Amino acid sequence: MQGNGTKSNGQNKKSPLENKSKNKQEWLETAEKMKTNGMKFTSLSGEEVKLLYTSDDTKNIDFENEIGYPGEYPYTRGIHHNLYRGRLWTMRQFAGFGSPEDTNQRFKYLLQHGQTGLSTAFDLPTLMGWDSDAPSSEGEVGICGVAISSIEDMKILFDGIPLDKVSTSMTINSSAAMAFAFYLAVAELQGVPFNKLRGTMQNDILKEYIAQKEYIYPPEPSMRIIVDMIEFCKDNVPQFNPVSVSGYHIREAGSTAAQELAFTLADGFAYIEACIARGMNVDEFAPRISFFFNAHLDFFEEIAKYRAARKIYAKRMKNKYGAKDPKSWILRFHSQTAGCSLTAQQPENNIVRTAIEALAAVLGGTQSLHTNSMDETLALPSDKAVKIALRTQQIIAHEHGVINTVDPLGGSYYVESLTQKMEEDAEKYFEKIEAFGGVIPAIEAGFFQKEIADAAYRYQRELDKKEKIIVGVNDFIEEDEEIDIPILTISKEVEENQIRRLKELKASRNNEKVKECLNNLLQSAKDGTNMMPRILDCARNNVTLGEMCGELKEVFGIYEETTVF
């Protein structure tokens, strides 16, 4: 009788799959009838977010080929088997203001408080290829970064800092070759061989045309300079990253997470294709290409973005560009918390925003990280504010247990579904870019610029209608707020001293040698040879950054963007 009873129950019992489907549908019907708080449940990028994610959302994802294990292809879960158990991310606070002496002191302050790598911000004249004494530089010298016009400035900047002992990042693009040459020349004066230097030049000119707009020459000759630098580093400075492909500024301009991901990787692939066209073997240079992403407000969206970036890059490097060395498949990235998320209102709230953004970068597997200071919407960061920002990273690293396991959110229905969606969206963008004929034609057609502008407009409309809330800005406002935090100001003396030093340099140097070096650079620009050796000769012989950039303008011209409506 027991056997008959078992058989009878089995005939009426539904399968686990049928029960799961029925239970989920019933749950959704119940949940959707419940009252909501009226908020708009979309990601920061405007993507709809479902109420519940289940195994149904990940059932088509192949674990072995799409997710895998940390440290193994396709690196979705991270580029190291043990990630932060082996080595913490580099804590690299962005620093640069005023004179080289001012920034040198800030560098030493940060190193004394536990920073593990230097990151250099340059002022607008330096970024645009102008010397401090140029008429166009007036009022901008040292204001938004350190002023560097010559090897003398670079020597002061790194005075007392052994370049073979510290990794140095430099955020500079259109005039990156000149700044890099100054850095190399200072290393020579310190007796440091080039093969001992570690660090990164941002040197991503494509994103300048797309987002930041600090360009000098048209895209094609600018690409040539970058390829020259990659080739020079491959042969002479093997531990230095000659380009850090930057999505950070694309995101700051108003892009969505998917746009940042797609446009950044497209730029990176454009550099790789240009190097291959030069005749370089992909495995000789690809391991030194690095990336730079924004760490924005939407916690899960950002983590998914980083995971998707590694997966897409690994697949393309292996399958499209034929890289054989696994080091060429690995996407290494620096991240910085979102400057555009900081508010001038209630600036102490920025500490909280930055901490959560930084946590997303860490859980996403970043290799180095900059945390913004609370006062950066008001001025360059004060010593106190920058120390709080650094302490934020140290607290995440040592107090919360998030480094104990690799990719702790891997396997989350929501995160895996988001990661897959990010990849799919990026692939759609790659197809659109390819239809233009590549990144440069798409830039010239205004494609990237319009996509970003549309995304920024959509988000601003959401803020205006209070569909999205920024605390202290469009809600939870404090009337008659008084801001009581110290503000760093740059005195007029900085500009005066910089101009005086530059005049003294030009008067005391061998100006015949200067003319010879500039003529050699001009000839190299015309005949197509690698310009880096000539730029380095210029740096060694006290040719200024503005003089070198000015010489190249004679050959390459100046870029003017086409307006797109």
Secondary structure, 3 states (H helix, E strand, C coil): CHHHHHHHHHHHCCCHHHHHHHHHHHHHHHHHHCCCCCCCCECCCCCECCCCCCHHHCCCCCHHHHHCCCCCCCCCCCCCCCHHHCCCCEECCEECCCCHHHHHHHHHHHHHCCCCCEEEEECHHHHCCCCCCCHHHCCCCCCCCECCCCHHHHHHHCCCCCCCCCCEEEECCCCHHHHHHHHHHHHHHHCCCHHHCCEEECCCHHHHHHHHCCCCCCHHHHHHHHHHHHHHHHHHCCCEECEEEECHHHHHCCCCHHHHHHHHHHHHHHHHHHHHHHCCCHHHHHHHEEEEEEECCCHHHHHHHHHHHHHHHHHHHHHCCCCCCHHHHCCCEEEEECHHHCCCCCCCHHHHHHHHHHHHHHHCCCCEEECCCCCCCCCCCCHHHHHHHHHHHHHHHHHCCCCCCCCCCCCCHHHHHHHHHHHHHHHHHHHHHHHHCCHHHHHHCCHHHHHHHHHHHHHHHHHHCCCCCCECCCECCCCCCCCCCCCCCCCHHHHHHHHHHHHHHHHHCCHHHHHHHHHHHHHHHHHCCCCHHHHHHHHHCCCCHHHHHHHHHHHHCCCCCCCCC
